[in-house]
Amino acid sequence: MKSFYSCMKVFACVKNTLLLFLMAPWWHKIREKGIRNSVMIFYNHLEGIFFDWYYGTDTQSRVLLQDLRIDHEKRQHGTKYDPSPVSALRKLFRKIEITKEDVWVDVGAGKGRTLLIASVAGFKKVVGIEFSAELCDICRQNIEKFRRKKKTMSPVEVINKDATEVNPDKEYTVFFLFNPFDAEIMTAWMDKVKESFRNFPRRMYIIYNNPVHQELIDRYSFLKEKKIYRIHGREFAIYKTA
């Protein structure tokens, strides 16, 4: 019976997605993004629905900043929660060199989709930093549900703090951002990463999904390499220290 209701839930999600796709003014979207990217957006959405159905998680639905109860002075600097595509994340891991000593850090982790996928990608540890207590609770629930299917996972830590309140640990080596905040907070956070690198020089990556403020990151000279990839309709900038 539980399986039946799960299937019905997936069917309802797919039906709603199809209705939105058909009813929305998609000719404008297609003209703006092109047929290939429009199809990829639709595929990413369906893949996210099935990911959540299979693992029993809640990572696909977006959450607007104004819908969250955040009692923090820097609330206005945040952005909405929007999940990164499942397949895009898996392909990203092939673009970097992952060792057993690397630690994945999602800055603005939201519901934790990247933490789930990174936890089975060979990292020593996975860390999520998120200033919304509500999203942290959902994230922790998702981790527990994911663990029921994936018995072997890297340790996962969720930190409920603003990114500027966290000093990047010397073991943090791979940072991921999906445009989590504005230029002011990005600058403050990058200054902390720069200080961490100066105190503990190491091979480090910064992976930036939807790199709105990439010109800001470009100014940091401790990042020696930069590559741009377009994966599943999303643009990613990958920076490397050396």
C-alpha positions in Angstrom: 0.0 0.0 0.0 2.9 2.4 0.9 4.4 1.6 -2.5 1.1 2.4 -4.2 0.8 5.8 -2.6 4.5 6.5 -3.4 3.8 5.8 -7.1 0.7 7.9 -7.0 2.7 10.8 -5.5 5.3 10.5 -8.3 2.5 10.4 -10.9 0.9 13.5 -9.4 4.3 15.4 -9.5 4.9 14.4 -13.1 1.4 15.3 -14.1 1.8 18.8 -12.5 5.1 19.2 -14.2 3.6 18.4 -17.5 0.7 20.7 -16.9 3.0 23.6 -16.0 5.1 22.9 -19.0 2.1 22.9 -21.3 0.2 25.8 -19.8 3.0 28.2 -19.2 4.1 30.6 -22.1 6.8 28.2 -23.1 7.3 29.7 -26.5 8.9 32.7 -24.8 11.1 30.4 -22.7 12.1 28.3 -25.7 12.9 31.4 -27.8 14.9 32.7 -24.9 16.8 29.6 -23.9 16.6 27.5 -27.1 15.1 24.1 -27.6 18.0 22.1 -26.3 18.2 24.0 -23.0 14.5 24.0 -22.6 14.4 20.2 -22.9 17.3 19.9 -20.5 15.5 22.1 -17.9 12.4 19.8 -18.2 14.7 16.7 -17.9 16.4 18.1 -14.8 13.1 18.7 -13.1 11.8 15.2 -13.8 15.1 13.6 -12.7 14.9 15.5 -9.4 11.3 14.3 -8.8 12.4 10.7 -9.3 15.5 11.1 -7.2 13.3 12.3 -4.3 10.8 9.5 -4.9 13.5 6.8 -4.9 15.2 8.0 -1.7 12.2 9.4 0.0 13.8 12.8 0.3 12.7 16.4 -0.3 15.3 18.2 -2.4 13.5 19.2 -5.6 11.0 21.8 -4.6 12.2 25.4 -4.5 11.9 27.6 -1.4 11.8 31.4 -1.7 13.7 33.4 0.9 10.6 35.3 2.0 8.9 31.9 2.9 11.6 31.1 5.5 11.6 32.2 9.1 15.1 33.6 9.3 15.9 35.8 12.3 19.3 37.0 11.1 20.6 40.4 10.4 22.0 39.2 7.0 18.8 37.7 5.8 18.4 40.3 3.0 21.7 39.1 1.5 20.5 35.6 0.9 18.8 34.0 -2.1 16.1 31.3 -2.7 16.8 27.6 -2.4 17.0 26.0 -5.9 18.4 22.5 -6.4 21.4 21.7 -8.6 20.6 19.0 -11.2 21.4 15.4 -10.1 23.2 14.4 -13.3 25.1 17.7 -13.5 26.5 17.2 -10.0 27.7 13.6 -10.8 29.4 14.9 -14.0 31.0 17.7 -12.0 32.9 15.2 -9.9 34.6 13.9 -13.0 35.9 17.4 -13.7 38.0 17.5 -10.5 40.5 15.2 -8.8 38.9 13.7 -5.7 41.1 12.0 -3.1 40.3 10.3 0.1 41.5 13.4 2.0 39.2 15.8 0.3 36.3 17.4 2.1 33.2 18.7 0.2 31.7 21.9 1.6 28.4 23.3 0.2 28.1 26.9 1.2 24.4 27.6 1.3 23.5 23.9 1.4 19.7 24.4 1.5 17.9 21.0 1.6 21.2 19.2 1.0 21.0 17.6 -2.4 24.7 18.1 -3.1 25.6 16.7 0.3 23.7 13.5 -0.5 25.4 13.0 -3.9 28.8 14.0 -2.6 28.5 11.6 0.4 28.8 8.6 -2.0 31.5 10.2 -4.3 34.6 9.3 -2.3 35.1 12.3 -0.1 36.6 12.0 3.3 33.8 14.2 4.7 30.9 16.3 3.5 29.9 19.6 5.1 26.9 21.8 4.6 26.7 25.4 5.8 23.2 26.9 5.9 21.8 29.9 7.8 18.2 28.8 7.7 17.3 26.5 10.6 14.2 25.3 8.7 16.3 24.2 5.7 18.9 22.6 8.1 16.1 20.5 9.6 15.0 19.3 6.2 18.6 18.7 5.2 19.2 16.4 8.2 16.0 14.5 7.6 17.1 14.0 4.0 20.4 12.7 5.1 18.8 10.1 7.3 16.4 9.0 4.6 19.2 8.8 2.0 21.3 6.7 4.5 18.6 4.0 4.5 19.3 3.3 0.8 23.0 4.0 0.8 24.6 2.1 3.6 28.1 3.4 2.8 28.4 7.1 3.0 31.0 9.7 4.0 30.4 11.4 7.4 28.0 14.4 6.8 27.9 17.5 9.0 25.3 20.3 8.8 26.3 23.7 10.2 23.4 26.1 10.9 25.3 29.4 10.6 25.8 32.3 8.2 28.8 31.5 5.9 30.7 34.6 7.2 30.5 33.1 10.8 32.4 30.0 9.7 36.1 29.9 9.5 37.1 27.4 6.7 38.8 24.5 8.3 42.2 23.6 7.0 40.8 20.2 5.8 38.1 21.9 3.6 39.3 21.5 0.0 36.3 21.5 -2.3 33.8 24.4 -1.9 30.5 24.4 -3.8 28.2 27.5 -4.3 25.0 27.8 -6.1 24.8 31.6 -6.1 23.9 31.6 -2.3 24.3 35.3 -1.5 25.0 38.7 -2.9 28.3 40.4 -3.7 28.8 41.8 -0.2 28.6 38.4 1.5 30.5 36.8 -1.3 33.4 39.2 -0.7 33.4 38.6 3.0 33.3 34.8 2.5 36.1 34.8 -0.1 38.3 36.8 2.2 37.9 34.0 4.8 38.8 31.4 2.2 41.8 33.4 1.2 42.9 33.7 4.8 42.5 30.0 5.3 44.6 29.3 2.2 47.3 31.7 3.4 47.5 30.0 6.8 47.2 26.4 5.4 48.3 26.3 1.7 46.7 23.4 -0.1 45.1 22.2 -3.3 41.7 23.7 -3.3 38.7 23.9 -5.6 35.8 26.4 -5.7 32.9 25.2 -7.8 30.4 27.9 -8.7 27.0 27.1 -10.1 25.3 30.0 -11.9 28.4 32.2 -11.4 26.7 35.6 -11.1 29.6 37.1 -9.2 32.4 35.3 -10.9 34.2 38.6 -11.8 34.5 39.2 -8.0 36.1 35.8 -7.5 38.4 36.4 -10.6 40.2 39.1 -8.6 41.6 36.7 -6.0 45.1 35.8 -7.1 45.5 32.7 -5.0 43.2 31.0 -7.4 45.4 30.0 -10.3 43.1 28.2 -12.7 39.6 28.7 -14.0 37.5 26.6 -16.3 33.9 27.1 -17.4 31.6 24.2 -18.1 28.1 24.0 -19.3 26.5 20.8 -18.0 22.8 19.9 -18.3 21.9 23.4 -19.2 23.7 25.0 -16.2 26.9 27.0 -16.2 29.7 26.1 -13.7 32.9 27.9 -13.0 35.6 25.8 -11.5 38.5 27.5 -9.8 41.7 25.8 -8.5 44.5 27.1 -6.4 47.4 25.1 -8.0 
